[in-house]
Amino acid sequence: MKLTKIKGVAHDLVNYLDFQIWFGYYKNIQKDVVTDVIQKKNPFDVMCVEFFKERLPESFDFSRIKNILVKIHRSANSLNIKVEVKVDDKKFLYAHKSTMG
């Protein structure tokens, strides 16, 4: 598997979170979130890790992923989401901005 697939999964996670924060399950999420979801400190972290595991091939050794950093900044009508994944010694970043209205 090419490691660039991980950036694609980060892209999918950002788009999923964008929709869920504006209209769905996470619409009441706090204004600012910065978390390394690999640590699985809460249900949000667990969901993000499972999102990755479901989309990566079973043959991929998930322990190669050192961290998955999710940063969310939300204001009244804008949303910034960044997902940074570190695999071995490589970093992949996907950032997304959206507005309501």
N, C-alpha and C positions, 0 to 999 in steps of 0.2 A: 504494500500500500504506500502511495506517495504521501508524505507528511502534509502536503498542501491541502489534502482532504480535510485536515483539521481546521484550516481557515474556513473552509466551506461549512463545516458544522458550526463554527463560531458565528458565521453569517446567519445560518438558520436559527440559532438560538437568539441572536439579537432581534431578528424579525418576529420570532415567536413572543419574546418579552415585550417588544414594542406594542403588539396587539393586546397582549394580556394586561399590560399596565394601563393602556388607554381605555379598554372596553371589557376586560375579563377579570380573571381570578386575582390578579395583582393590582387592581385599580386603587387599592388602599395602601399600597406599599409606601414606606417612608420616603421623604423627599430625596435624601442622598443615601446610596447604598454602595459600600465598597467591601467586597468579601472574596476570599479565596475559597471557592466552593468545594475544592478537594477536601477541606477539613470537615465538611458536612455538619456544620454547627446548628442548622435549622432546616425545616422542610423546603425552603427555597433553594438552599445549597444542594440538598439531596436531589431535588427535581432537576437542577442544572447538570449534575453529574450523570444522572440517568439519561438525560437528553443526549449527552455525548456518547454514553455507552451503547444506547440503542442504535446510533447512526454510524458507529465505527465497526469495521469487520471484527468478527469474533476472534480472528487470528491476531489482532493487534493487542500487544501487551500494554494494558492500560496503566501499569505502574511506570511506564516511560514518561507519562505526563507528570511533571513536577508541580505545576499549579495551573489553575484556571481562575483568573482574576476577573470578576465582574464588577464594573463601575456603572452606577446609574445616577444621573442627576436629573431631577424633575422640577419644573417650575409650573406656573399656572397653565401655560399653553405650549410648552416645549419640553422635549425629552431627549437626553443624550445618553446613549448606552455604548459602553466599550467592553469588549471581551478580549482578554490577552491570555494566550495559552503558551506555556513553556513546555516543550518536549525535548528531552535530552538537553542539548545546548542551543536549540533554536526557539525563537519567539515568533508567534503569529498574533497579529492584532487585527481586530475588525471593529470599526467605530461607525455609529449610526446616529443621525439627528433627525428628529421629526417634530412637527408642530400640529397642534389641534386647531382647527378652524379654517 
